[in-house]
């Protein structure tokens, strides 16, 4: 194994069409070099091929788990960026009263005939809006996953944002002195 690592190292460092010399010394140790020594055997390395460029990362998982395959966007659209900017990953939201305010970022702007929808915990909300600021009702206490989706005129998903996990906390009336609750705002008396 070590021999192959050395040979591959020499091959990757060498110029195109490089020659490597190998020999076994009196102790039985195999050596590799770019300069010949008496008794060395010549190894001609093939020209290295340029590496294929890595495919562009797809930041848009299919509905459900984060381990699902990537969605291929519909051909013909020009979206370069689509993400949830608020809430942020692992953000804790306090006392939202069941109403979640979502902010999105999209570049370039939404194409004609396309709408945006929101998925909370994998469940589509059928908001079908063109706004990048969305109010999602009925998001209550707990840990949630949020994902935004762009749909075409047929209602098929063109693109999804990466999922964002966030928490909703609600101050309890039964325990108003909860040490984990954020400080209460006192109205100005003036």
C-alpha positions as CSV (number, residue, x, y, z in Angstrom):
1,X,0.0,0.0,0.0
2,X,2.8,2.4,0.9
3,X,4.4,1.8,-2.5
4,X,1.3,2.8,-4.3
5,X,1.0,6.0,-2.2
6,X,4.5,6.9,-3.1
7,X,4.0,6.2,-6.7
8,X,0.7,8.1,-6.8
9,X,2.4,11.1,-5.0
10,X,5.2,11.1,-7.5
11,X,2.7,10.9,-10.3
12,X,0.6,13.8,-9.1
13,X,3.6,16.0,-8.4
14,X,5.4,15.2,-11.7
15,X,5.0,17.0,-14.9
16,X,2.9,15.6,-17.7
17,X,4.4,12.4,-19.1
18,X,6.9,12.1,-16.2
19,X,9.3,9.2,-15.8
20,X,9.8,7.6,-12.4
21,X,12.5,5.2,-11.5
22,X,12.1,2.3,-9.1
23,X,14.6,-0.2,-7.6
24,X,14.9,-2.5,-4.7
25,X,18.0,-2.0,-2.5
26,X,20.1,-4.7,-0.8
27,X,17.7,-4.7,2.3
28,X,14.7,-5.4,0.1
29,X,13.2,-1.9,0.3
30,X,11.6,-0.5,-2.8
31,X,12.5,3.0,-3.7
32,X,11.0,5.5,-6.2
33,X,12.7,8.5,-7.6
34,X,12.6,11.0,-10.5
35,X,16.3,10.5,-11.1
36,X,17.8,7.1,-12.2
37,X,20.3,5.1,-10.2
38,X,22.3,2.0,-11.4
39,X,19.9,-1.0,-11.6
40,X,16.7,1.1,-11.5
41,X,13.7,0.2,-13.7
42,X,12.0,3.0,-15.6
43,X,8.3,3.6,-15.2
44,X,6.6,6.0,-17.7
45,X,3.6,7.7,-16.1
46,X,0.7,8.7,-18.3
47,X,-0.1,12.3,-18.7
48,X,-2.4,13.4,-16.0
49,X,-5.9,14.3,-17.1
50,X,-7.4,17.5,-15.8
51,X,-10.0,16.8,-13.1
52,X,-13.6,17.3,-14.1
53,X,-15.1,20.3,-12.4
54,X,-17.2,19.4,-9.4
55,X,-20.9,19.7,-10.0
56,X,-22.5,22.8,-8.6
57,X,-23.9,22.1,-5.1
58,X,-27.7,21.7,-5.0
59,X,-28.9,23.4,-1.8
60,X,-32.4,22.2,-2.3
61,X,-33.4,18.9,-0.7
62,X,-36.6,17.2,-1.6
63,X,-39.5,17.4,0.9
64,X,-39.1,15.4,4.1
65,X,-35.7,14.5,5.6
66,X,-32.5,16.3,5.0
67,X,-31.0,13.1,3.7
68,X,-33.3,12.9,0.8
69,X,-32.0,13.3,-2.8
70,X,-31.6,16.7,-4.2
71,X,-34.4,18.2,-6.4
72,X,-33.4,19.1,-9.9
73,X,-34.9,22.6,-10.6
74,X,-37.2,22.9,-13.6
75,X,-35.5,23.9,-16.8
76,X,-36.0,27.4,-18.0
77,X,-35.9,29.4,-14.8
78,X,-33.0,31.5,-13.7
79,X,-33.1,31.4,-9.9
80,X,-29.6,31.6,-8.4
81,X,-30.4,32.0,-4.7
82,X,-33.4,31.0,-2.6
83,X,-33.2,30.9,1.1
84,X,-34.9,31.5,4.4
85,X,-33.3,34.5,6.2
86,X,-35.7,34.6,9.2
87,X,-36.1,32.7,11.4
88,X,-32.4,31.6,11.4
89,X,-31.1,28.1,12.0
90,X,-31.6,27.0,15.6
91,X,-33.2,30.4,16.6
92,X,-35.6,30.4,19.5
93,X,-38.7,32.6,19.1
94,X,-40.5,33.7,22.2
95,X,-44.3,34.4,22.6
96,X,-45.2,34.6,18.9
97,X,-48.8,33.9,19.6
98,X,-48.9,31.1,17.0
99,X,-48.0,33.5,14.1
100,X,-44.7,33.0,12.5
101,X,-43.1,35.8,10.4
102,X,-40.9,34.4,7.7
103,X,-38.5,36.4,5.5
104,X,-37.0,35.0,2.3
105,X,-34.3,36.0,-0.1
106,X,-34.6,35.2,-3.8
107,X,-32.3,36.2,-6.7
108,X,-33.4,37.1,-9.3
109,X,-37.0,38.1,-8.6
110,X,-39.9,35.7,-8.8
111,X,-40.7,34.7,-12.4
112,X,-44.2,35.3,-13.9
113,X,-46.6,32.5,-13.0
114,X,-44.5,31.3,-10.1
115,X,-45.7,31.5,-6.4
116,X,-44.1,30.9,-3.1
117,X,-45.4,28.5,-0.5
118,X,-44.1,27.5,3.0
119,X,-43.7,24.0,4.5
120,X,-43.7,23.6,8.3
121,X,-42.5,20.2,9.5
122,X,-42.9,19.0,5.9
123,X,-46.6,20.0,5.7
124,X,-47.5,22.4,2.9
125,X,-49.4,25.5,4.0
126,X,-50.9,26.5,0.6
127,X,-50.2,30.2,1.1
128,X,-49.3,30.7,-2.6
129,X,-47.9,34.2,-2.3
130,X,-45.5,36.3,-4.4
131,X,-44.2,38.2,-1.3
132,X,-40.8,37.5,0.3
133,X,-42.3,38.3,3.7
134,X,-44.8,35.7,4.7
135,X,-47.0,35.3,7.8
136,X,-47.6,31.7,8.6
137,X,-50.5,31.1,11.1
138,X,-50.8,28.2,13.6
139,X,-47.1,27.7,14.5
140,X,-47.2,26.8,18.1
141,X,-44.7,25.8,20.9
142,X,-42.0,23.2,19.9
143,X,-39.2,22.5,17.5
144,X,-40.1,23.0,13.9
145,X,-38.6,22.7,10.4
146,X,-39.3,25.5,7.9
147,X,-38.8,25.3,4.2
148,X,-39.9,27.6,1.4
149,X,-40.8,26.4,-2.1
150,X,-41.4,28.0,-5.5
151,X,-44.2,26.5,-7.5
152,X,-44.9,26.9,-11.2
153,X,-48.4,27.6,-12.7
154,X,-49.2,23.9,-12.6
155,X,-48.6,23.8,-8.9
156,X,-45.4,21.8,-9.2
157,X,-42.4,22.6,-7.1
158,X,-39.6,24.3,-9.1
159,X,-37.2,24.9,-6.2
160,X,-36.9,24.5,-2.5
161,X,-34.8,26.3,0.1
162,X,-32.7,24.5,2.5
163,X,-34.7,23.6,5.6
164,X,-34.3,25.7,8.8
165,X,-34.9,24.3,12.2
166,X,-36.2,26.7,14.9
167,X,-37.9,26.6,18.3
168,X,-41.0,28.3,19.5
169,X,-41.2,29.0,23.3
170,X,-44.2,30.4,25.1
171,X,-44.0,31.9,28.6
172,X,-46.3,29.9,30.9
173,X,-49.0,31.6,32.8
174,X,-48.6,28.9,35.5
175,X,-44.9,29.7,35.8
176,X,-44.3,33.4,34.9
177,X,-40.9,33.4,36.7
178,X,-39.5,30.7,34.4
179,X,-35.7,31.3,34.4
180,X,-35.6,30.5,30.7
181,X,-38.2,33.1,29.7
182,X,-37.0,36.3,28.2
183,X,-37.4,39.5,30.2
184,X,-40.8,41.2,30.0
185,X,-41.0,44.6,28.5
186,X,-42.5,47.2,30.8
187,X,-44.5,49.9,29.0
188,X,-43.4,53.5,29.4
189,X,-45.4,55.3,32.0
190,X,-45.0,58.7,30.5
